[in-house]
Amino acid sequence: MPHLLRVSNNKRRWDKYPDVSWLAVNELQADALSDLKTDGGKLSVWQVEDDESNLQRLVAALAANRDKLDKVDYVLVDQKILEYISANAKIVLGDSPDEEANRWHLDLTELSVTKVVNLSRAISEANKVRRVLPKEVKAWVRTAIQSGWIDISNVNEKIRPEIKKLIESGT
């Protein structure tokens, strides 16, 4: 079963803090919910194959769309969560500089507070909160451009000069 990926602004939001006295065991601080901010009852997510074979390409596409070429934090949850939280998924082309990766984008729709909270619980239980370090992100973006998956002219103009230097230097 494929996974759903949601970019996190900070993977630390998903940490369980046993030393926080007011937080019950296996509870998350409410800050984690800020990574699941909806708009009109919709949440943008990306499909990742079971074997994660498209993960590197997807992370590169998302990183190439940012204002700064830096770490990428994300959470993964099994796509079967959609049944558990009774959410609908609608295929909507993504907005990355990789046309193929854009086809892996979904909007979860008709989300209520309860559904979002249940999604956050599932993410917490899955414990697949990850970080791709800046060095890897840069290498993955360089690979994506050199492989022809991303045209450098479609990369965020704020990071384009840095990416050009990476390609020229081969690092």
C-alpha positions in Angstrom: 0.0 0.0 0.0 1.4 3.4 -0.9 2.2 6.0 1.7 1.1 9.6 2.0 3.8 12.3 2.5 3.2 15.6 4.1 6.0 18.1 4.4 6.6 19.2 8.0 8.0 22.6 8.9 9.9 21.0 11.8 10.0 17.3 12.5 10.6 18.1 16.2 6.9 18.9 16.4 6.2 15.2 16.2 8.5 14.2 19.0 7.0 12.6 22.1 8.3 14.3 25.2 8.2 11.9 28.2 9.8 14.6 30.3 7.0 17.1 29.8 5.0 16.6 33.0 1.6 17.8 31.7 1.8 15.6 28.6 0.3 12.1 28.9 2.3 9.1 27.7 2.4 8.8 23.9 0.7 12.2 23.5 1.9 14.8 21.2 2.1 18.5 21.8 -0.6 20.4 19.8 2.1 22.1 17.8 2.1 19.0 15.5 -1.3 20.0 14.2 0.3 23.0 12.5 1.8 20.7 10.0 -1.7 19.5 9.1 -3.1 23.0 8.3 -6.1 22.6 6.0 -7.5 25.1 3.6 -11.2 24.8 2.9 -11.2 21.4 4.5 -8.5 20.2 2.1 -4.9 19.0 2.9 -2.2 18.6 0.3 -0.3 15.3 0.4 1.9 13.3 -2.0 1.9 9.6 -2.8 5.0 7.6 -2.1 5.4 4.1 -3.5 5.4 1.2 -1.0 9.1 0.6 -1.7 9.8 4.4 -1.5 11.3 4.2 -5.0 9.9 7.7 -5.9 10.8 9.3 -2.5 14.1 10.8 -3.5 12.7 12.3 -6.7 9.7 13.7 -4.8 11.8 15.3 -2.1 14.0 16.8 -4.7 11.0 18.3 -6.5 9.6 19.8 -3.3 13.0 21.1 -2.3 13.5 22.8 -5.7 10.3 24.7 -5.1 11.4 26.3 -1.8 13.0 29.7 -1.1 16.0 28.1 0.5 17.9 24.9 -0.4 17.9 23.3 3.1 16.8 20.3 5.0 13.4 18.8 4.2 11.3 17.4 7.1 8.3 15.2 6.3 5.9 12.7 7.8 4.7 9.4 6.1 1.6 7.5 6.9 0.1 4.4 5.1 -2.5 5.4 2.6 -5.0 3.0 4.2 -5.4 5.8 6.8 -7.9 7.3 4.4 -10.4 4.5 5.2 -9.8 4.9 8.9 -10.4 8.6 9.0 -13.1 8.5 6.3 -11.3 11.0 4.1 -11.7 11.4 0.4 -8.7 11.8 -1.8 -8.8 13.7 -5.0 -6.0 13.6 -7.6 -4.9 17.2 -8.2 -1.7 18.1 -10.1 1.0 19.3 -7.8 2.9 22.5 -8.2 6.5 21.3 -8.3 9.1 21.8 -11.1 8.9 18.0 -11.8 6.0 17.2 -14.1 6.0 13.5 -13.3 6.1 14.2 -9.5 3.2 16.5 -9.9 1.0 13.5 -10.8 1.7 12.0 -7.3 -0.1 14.8 -5.6 -3.5 14.4 -3.9 -5.8 16.6 -1.9 -7.5 15.0 1.1 -10.9 16.6 1.1 -13.9 17.1 3.4 -11.7 17.1 6.4 -13.1 17.8 9.8 -11.3 18.5 13.1 -11.9 14.9 14.1 -10.4 13.6 10.9 -7.3 15.8 11.2 -6.8 14.8 14.8 -7.2 11.1 13.8 -4.7 11.7 11.0 -2.2 13.2 13.5 -2.6 10.1 15.7 -2.0 7.8 12.8 1.2 9.7 11.9 2.4 9.6 15.5 1.7 5.9 15.7 3.4 5.2 12.4 6.5 7.0 13.7 7.7 7.8 10.2 8.8 11.4 10.8 12.0 12.0 8.8 14.5 14.6 7.9 16.6 14.8 4.8 19.8 16.7 5.6 20.9 19.7 3.4 23.8 17.8 1.9 21.4 15.1 0.7 18.8 17.5 -0.5 21.3 19.3 -2.6 22.6 16.1 -4.1 19.1 14.9 -4.8 18.1 18.2 -6.5 21.3 18.1 -8.6 20.5 14.5 -9.6 17.0 15.5 -10.6 18.2 18.2 -12.8 21.0 16.1 -14.4 18.5 13.3 -15.0 16.2 15.7 -16.8 13.3 15.4 -14.3 13.6 19.0 -13.4 14.4 21.9 -15.8 16.5 24.3 -13.9 14.5 27.2 -15.4 11.5 25.9 -13.4 13.4 25.9 -10.1 12.6 28.6 -7.5 14.6 31.6 -8.7 15.8 32.3 -5.2 17.8 29.0 -5.1 18.6 28.8 -8.8 22.1 30.4 -8.5 23.1 27.9 -5.7 21.9 25.0 -7.8 23.8 26.2 -10.8 27.0 26.3 -8.6 26.3 22.8 -7.4 26.0 21.5 -10.9 29.1 23.3 -12.1 31.2 22.1 -9.1 29.9 18.6 -9.2 29.4 18.7 -5.4 
